[in-house]
Each structure stands twice: as structure tokens, then as C-alpha cells.
Amino acid sequence: MTIAMTIALDTSGLISKLRKMTNETPKEAKQAIADVTFKVEGDAKYNIQSGGRSGRIYKRGTKTHQASSAGEFPKTDRGELVSNITSEFSLMGLEATVGSRRSAPHGFMLEFGTSKIAPRPWLMPTVHQNRDYINKRFERSLKDIARKFI
């Protein structure tokens, strides 16, 4: 004598939720990427425009300026770097870049230094100071995605 048992599992609901999740995940990821990117961009601009510096003080015409010292955030002088810091997103929106436009090449020179000037990094320190925010923002996105489909 043979005993047989058939178990039928209705996976249509699960498959439907997985399809919705597949559609929802890129939207949530894009929003998290945008939030992180704009926060880093804004904080980089703020870091350059605010705070004291300890570099040399000099006059240019009637204006007195105190420069940054090596290792400090660069200090705004004419505002060219800050006005050229921008965020760019890929066509699919799942990649982003924060940096200075080609019209402000001194952003790169300040970040990494040259043979004549020591580095005054502005982008990497800003990313590092936002590390917790970045991690929490992506963690929140994952939780939001999971909550919608549980």
C-alpha cells in the first residue's frame, strides 16, 4: 500500500508582492541616493563658507581675507568653488556624483593639493562627517521597503 500526500502552496500572493517590491525598490533607492547626495553637497558648501580659518591674512584691494591652512576646509574668497559644487545623477538615477564643475578646477587642486599648495580637502571630510547619516538613510530605505511588503 502506498500513501501519498500532495501539498499545494498558493504562491500567487507572494509572487505579486515580489513583483511590487521589484518595482518599488529602485524608487526608494533613488530617493535615498538623492537625499544623501544633496546633504553632502549642502554640507560641503556650508563647510567652505563657515567657520574660522588659521591661514595667512592678506588684502586684495579693499577686502581683507584670511585663507585656510593646510588640512582645513578651504575658505570662501570669491565664491567660485561653492557656486560650482554640484550633484549629478545617472540616467537611471541609481548613481550620483558630488563635486566641482570643470569650470572650477581649483576644487580638485584644493582637495588633493598641488606641488605649490598643501591639500585643503573639502569633499572627503564632508562625506566622512556624514557617514552615520548615509548609513541610517539607506537602512531606513530598506526598512521602508520591507514594511510595505510584509
C-alpha positions as CSV (number, residue, x, y, z in Angstrom):
1,M,0.0,0.0,0.0
2,T,1.3,3.5,-0.9
3,I,0.4,6.6,1.0
4,A,0.8,9.8,-0.9
5,M,0.2,13.4,0.1
6,T,0.1,16.4,-2.2
7,I,0.7,19.8,-0.8
8,A,-0.4,22.7,-2.9
9,L,1.1,26.0,-2.0
10,D,-0.5,29.1,-3.4
11,T,2.4,31.4,-4.1
12,S,0.4,33.9,-6.2
13,G,0.3,36.4,-3.3
14,L,4.0,36.1,-2.7
15,I,4.8,36.4,-6.4
16,S,2.6,39.5,-6.6
17,K,4.3,41.1,-3.6
18,L,7.8,40.3,-5.0
19,R,6.8,42.0,-8.3
20,K,5.7,45.1,-6.5
21,M,8.8,45.0,-4.4
22,T,10.9,44.8,-7.5
23,N,9.2,48.0,-8.8
24,E,9.3,49.8,-5.5
25,T,12.9,49.2,-4.6
26,P,14.5,51.4,-7.3
27,K,12.2,54.3,-6.4
28,E,13.2,54.0,-2.7
29,A,16.9,53.6,-3.6
30,K,16.8,56.6,-5.9
31,Q,15.2,58.8,-3.2
32,A,17.8,57.6,-0.7
33,I,20.6,58.4,-3.1
34,A,19.2,61.8,-3.9
35,D,18.8,62.6,-0.2
36,V,22.4,61.6,0.6
37,T,23.8,63.4,-2.4
38,F,22.1,66.7,-1.7
39,K,23.0,66.5,2.0
40,V,26.7,66.0,1.2
41,E,26.5,68.8,-1.4
42,G,24.9,71.2,1.0
43,D,27.3,70.4,3.9
44,A,30.3,70.8,1.6
45,K,29.2,74.3,0.7
46,Y,28.4,75.1,4.3
47,N,31.8,73.8,5.5
48,I,33.6,76.0,3.0
49,Q,31.6,79.1,3.8
50,S,31.5,78.9,7.6
51,G,33.9,78.7,10.5
52,G,37.2,80.3,11.2
53,R,40.4,79.6,9.5
54,S,44.0,79.9,10.7
55,G,45.9,80.7,7.5
56,R,47.5,83.9,6.4
57,I,45.7,87.2,6.3
58,Y,46.1,89.3,3.2
59,K,44.4,92.2,1.4
60,R,43.2,92.2,-2.1
61,G,42.1,95.8,-2.9
62,T,40.0,96.9,0.0
63,K,39.0,93.4,1.0
64,T,40.8,91.5,3.8
65,H,40.8,87.8,3.6
66,Q,42.0,85.0,5.9
67,A,43.0,81.9,4.0
68,S,42.8,78.4,5.3
69,S,45.8,76.5,6.5
70,A,46.8,73.1,5.1
71,G,44.3,70.4,6.1
72,E,41.5,72.9,6.9
73,F,38.4,73.3,4.7
74,P,39.2,75.9,2.1
75,K,37.8,79.4,3.0
76,T,35.5,81.1,0.6
77,D,37.1,84.1,-1.1
78,R,35.2,84.9,-4.3
79,G,32.7,82.1,-4.0
80,E,33.7,80.3,-7.2
81,L,34.1,76.9,-5.7
82,V,30.9,76.9,-3.7
83,S,28.9,78.1,-6.7
84,N,30.4,75.3,-8.8
85,I,29.8,72.4,-6.4
86,T,27.0,70.3,-7.9
87,S,25.3,67.0,-7.8
88,E,24.8,64.9,-10.9
89,F,22.7,61.8,-11.3
90,S,23.0,59.0,-13.8
91,L,20.2,58.5,-16.3
92,M,18.7,55.6,-14.2
93,G,19.2,57.6,-11.0
94,L,20.9,54.9,-9.1
95,E,24.3,56.6,-9.2
96,A,25.2,60.1,-8.2
97,T,28.3,62.3,-8.1
98,V,29.1,65.3,-5.9
99,G,31.9,67.5,-7.0
100,S,33.0,70.8,-8.6
101,R,32.4,71.5,-12.2
102,R,35.2,71.7,-14.7
103,S,34.8,75.4,-14.6
104,A,36.2,75.3,-11.1
105,P,39.3,73.1,-11.4
106,H,40.7,74.5,-8.1
107,G,38.2,72.3,-6.3
108,F,40.3,69.3,-7.3
109,M,43.5,71.2,-6.5
110,L,42.3,72.1,-3.1
111,E,41.1,68.6,-2.3
112,F,44.4,66.9,-3.2
113,G,46.9,69.7,-3.2
114,T,49.5,70.6,-5.9
115,S,53.2,71.0,-6.0
116,K,52.7,74.5,-4.7
117,I,49.9,74.2,-2.2
118,A,49.1,71.6,0.5
119,P,45.7,69.9,0.4
120,R,42.7,71.7,1.8
121,P,40.2,68.8,1.5
122,W,36.6,69.7,1.4
123,L,34.7,66.8,-0.2
124,M,36.1,63.7,1.6
125,P,35.9,65.2,5.1
126,T,32.3,66.1,4.3
127,V,31.5,62.6,3.2
128,H,33.1,61.2,6.4
129,Q,31.2,63.6,8.6
130,N,28.0,62.3,7.0
131,R,28.9,58.6,7.3
132,D,26.3,57.9,10.1
133,Y,23.6,59.8,8.2
134,I,24.3,57.9,5.0
135,N,24.2,54.5,6.7
136,K,20.9,55.4,8.6
137,R,19.3,56.8,5.4
138,F,19.9,53.6,3.5
139,E,18.9,51.5,6.4
140,R,15.7,53.4,6.7
141,S,15.0,52.8,3.0
142,L,15.5,49.1,3.4
143,K,13.1,49.0,6.4
144,D,10.5,51.0,4.5
145,I,10.7,48.6,1.5
146,A,10.4,45.6,3.8
147,R,7.5,47.2,5.8
148,K,5.4,47.7,2.7
149,F,5.5,44.1,1.7
150,I,5.4,42.1,5.0
